[in-house]
């Protein structure tokens, strides 16, 4: 019985998405350059885990994992 709900919901979502795309295509295409510019900092934050997760940057005084490992850890 629950699968009927999801089938109806999926059909409603597909029809709604189609109608929204058809009616608001000019608005969405006009905002596309701004959305691409917005994606750059968001990808930096979420893909790198914020600042400090880059590895290889010296002078921070702590190690976040990734990057180079100390060979002495392998000898123990």
C-alpha positions as CSV (number, residue, x, y, z in Angstrom):
1,X,0.0,0.0,0.0
2,X,2.9,2.4,0.7
3,X,4.3,1.9,-2.8
4,X,1.2,3.5,-4.2
5,X,1.9,6.7,-2.2
6,X,5.5,6.9,-3.5
7,X,4.2,6.2,-7.1
8,X,1.7,9.1,-6.8
9,X,4.3,11.3,-5.2
10,X,6.9,10.6,-7.9
11,X,4.4,11.3,-10.6
12,X,3.3,14.6,-8.9
13,X,7.0,15.6,-8.5
14,X,7.8,14.9,-12.1
15,X,4.8,16.9,-13.4
16,X,5.6,19.8,-11.1
17,X,9.3,19.8,-12.1
18,X,8.3,19.9,-15.8
19,X,5.9,22.7,-15.4
20,X,8.3,24.8,-13.3
21,X,11.0,24.3,-15.8
22,X,8.8,25.3,-18.7
23,X,7.3,28.4,-17.1
24,X,10.5,29.7,-15.5
25,X,13.2,28.8,-18.0
26,X,14.2,32.4,-18.7
27,X,14.6,33.2,-15.0
28,X,16.7,30.2,-14.3
29,X,18.9,30.7,-17.3
30,X,19.4,34.4,-16.3
31,X,20.6,33.2,-12.8
32,X,22.9,30.6,-14.2
33,X,26.1,32.7,-14.2
34,X,25.5,33.7,-10.6
35,X,24.9,30.1,-9.6
36,X,28.2,29.1,-11.2
37,X,30.0,31.8,-9.2
38,X,28.3,30.7,-6.0
39,X,29.3,27.0,-6.6
40,X,33.0,27.9,-6.5
41,X,33.2,28.9,-2.8
42,X,30.7,26.3,-1.7
43,X,32.9,23.6,-3.4
44,X,35.9,25.0,-1.7
45,X,34.3,24.8,1.7
46,X,32.7,21.4,1.4
47,X,35.3,19.6,-0.7
48,X,38.3,20.8,1.3
49,X,36.6,20.7,4.6
50,X,37.3,24.4,5.3
51,X,40.7,25.8,5.9
52,X,43.3,23.6,7.4
53,X,42.4,20.4,5.6
54,X,44.6,21.1,2.6
55,X,47.8,19.4,3.9
56,X,51.2,20.7,2.9
57,X,50.7,24.1,4.4
58,X,53.4,24.8,6.9
59,X,53.4,27.0,10.0
60,X,50.0,25.9,11.5
61,X,51.6,23.8,14.2
62,X,49.2,20.9,13.9
63,X,48.5,18.1,11.5
64,X,45.0,17.3,10.2
65,X,45.7,14.0,8.5
66,X,46.3,13.5,4.8
67,X,49.6,14.6,3.3
68,X,52.9,13.2,4.5
69,X,53.2,10.6,7.3
70,X,56.0,10.1,9.7
71,X,57.9,7.0,9.0
72,X,58.5,6.3,12.7
73,X,54.8,5.4,13.0
74,X,55.3,2.4,10.7
75,X,58.2,1.0,12.7
76,X,56.2,0.5,15.9
